[in-house]
Amino acid sequence: MNDNLHQLRCFGCGSRIAGAEAQPDFRCTQCGELFEVEYPGWVQRRGPDRPNPAALKWLWRERRCSSETLDQSGVWRYRELLPILNSFGNAVTLREGNTPLYHLPRTAKALGVDQIFAKHQGMNPTASFKDTGMTAALSVARERGFEWVACASTGNTSAAMAAYAARAGLRSLVLIPEGKIAWGKLSQAMDYGAVTCQLKTDFDGCLAVLTEVVRSAPIYLLNSVNPYRLEGQKTPAFEIAEAFDWNVPDHIIVPGGNLGNSSALGKGFRELHELGLVARMPRISVVQAAGANPPVRSFAASNGASLEALEAHTRATAIRIGNPASWRKAARVIQDTHGWCIDVTEAEIAIAKAELGAEGLGCEPASAVTLAGLKKLRAKNLISSSDTVVLVLTGHTLKDADYTIDFHRGTLLTQEEAAGHEKEITALRRNAVVVDAAPAAVLAAMKDMSI
Ligand SMILES: *Cc1c(COP(=O)(O)O)cnc(C)c1O
């Protein structure tokens, strides 16, 4: 493997540079846009570097039985499609990926759709999909000899970065918005030994400060502006395609915050298609919280051609982002795959989360926007009863236990937010009741609470 296998292409002006030539903030010096990793060897149809689809499918399946560390990673198992390291010996892995794909029969029945699945990325080592990107980008940091890595984060990026940095023996710096992240996530960054600074600003403000910091010190930036993050985050597309025996589902629904994940999944499916591993692309739709929806507005105003930043508000802290870095990449994915970009209210998010919980699949509020969005698309008849739909659940329910408890206690939503949804909420709420320490009292409580 050598560095010539990949290069970086600017998503704005199309200029190309070698991987090691990127600026510390990963912005193009010509036009300020982000870069995308590109593999020139794949472009020539019969080039020697072009992967062979049948051989790859066989190899990736074989690796599932392997006891080699890299083969046990659901990211590096597909390493032929992410040749970003000079030596794969530099890969830092916690056996990420290989996450479960769950069937959701009750949701499917309720919505009148044949097949609904949840790809649970919360089942990664630090309990969010960020691990798949972090294993890739942190490995690059290690290979390039950095001692410090850093990110601005709404929580999950910092948890993932801190864990992988600790595994690699690197130091990590985390900038988070004061008071606006879930405690479970902050505790992870501390547990894994990150230097954690809470700044009196929002996520977008933290990223602006960090961009200045990495320009003045040799620190490797691990936000999703780093194109190698997206290379790792594209691999769930491979896992989904493989799970469906390389017949892609009709529709994939992802939450949208900074829009790195939707961009990466789109890139993953596009590469599978271009390399002849799958016959078509799935439709990819992005769902946002109504208080943090610049891309939704952008599609409404200019069909995704320009974007206006705003101050974001939502209890789904992982998607509380007002100036999404990867919006151009995500807009292309939505347009190319004929997906939709929609938003859902706080009440719709809370209800969808409780419904997923009631099917035995806990997730973060930010992940539940996918089901809320599916319900909305189905109500508008934009998804047909014969479609196969995959919801990408991005984070684990224990990341934000306060949110869940507040919902079931009835203290999460304001009256205005809950208006029109009271019946659904009452049917889903399972508050913990205090009863006497006596069997009769417990039996009475069971009777009271069975609806
Ligand atoms: C980061 C994150 C998101 C948003 O992903 P983007 O790539 O920023 O769009 C959604 N859900 C969870 C749980 C996250 O951690």
The ligand as an SDF file (V2000), in Angstrom:
LIG
                    3D

 15 15  0  0  0  0  0  0  0  0999 V2000
  -23.1650   13.0240   15.3480 C   0  0  0  0  0  0  0  0  0  0  0  0
  -24.4970   12.4590   15.5280 C   0  0  0  0  0  0  0  0  0  0  0  0
  -25.5530   12.7150   14.6270 C   0  0  0  0  0  0  0  0  0  0  0  0
  -25.3980   13.6540   13.4720 C   0  0  0  0  0  0  0  0  0  0  0  0
  -24.5290   13.1760   12.4910 O   0  0  0  0  0  0  0  0  0  0  0  0
  -23.9160   14.2050   11.4320 P   0  0  0  0  0  0  0  0  0  0  0  0
  -22.8850   13.4330   10.7290 O   0  0  0  0  0  0  0  0  0  0  0  0
  -23.3550   15.3290   12.2300 O   0  0  0  0  0  0  0  0  0  0  0  0
  -25.0510   14.6380   10.5700 O   0  0  0  0  0  0  0  0  0  0  0  0
  -26.7530   12.0850   14.8250 C   0  0  0  0  0  0  0  0  0  0  0  0
  -26.9560   11.2610   15.8740 N   0  0  0  0  0  0  0  0  0  0  0  0
  -25.9770   10.9930   16.7630 C   0  0  0  0  0  0  0  0  0  0  0  0
  -26.2860   10.0970   17.8900 C   0  0  0  0  0  0  0  0  0  0  0  0
  -24.7340   11.5820   16.6230 C   0  0  0  0  0  0  0  0  0  0  0  0
  -23.7840   11.3160   17.5180 O   0  0  0  0  0  0  0  0  0  0  0  0
  1  2  1  0
  2  3  1  0
  2 14  2  0
  3  4  1  0
  3 10  2  0
  4  5  1  0
  5  6  1  0
  6  7  2  0
  6  8  1  0
  6  9  1  0
 10 11  1  0
 11 12  2  0
 12 13  1  0
 12 14  1  0
 14 15  1  0
M  END
$$$$
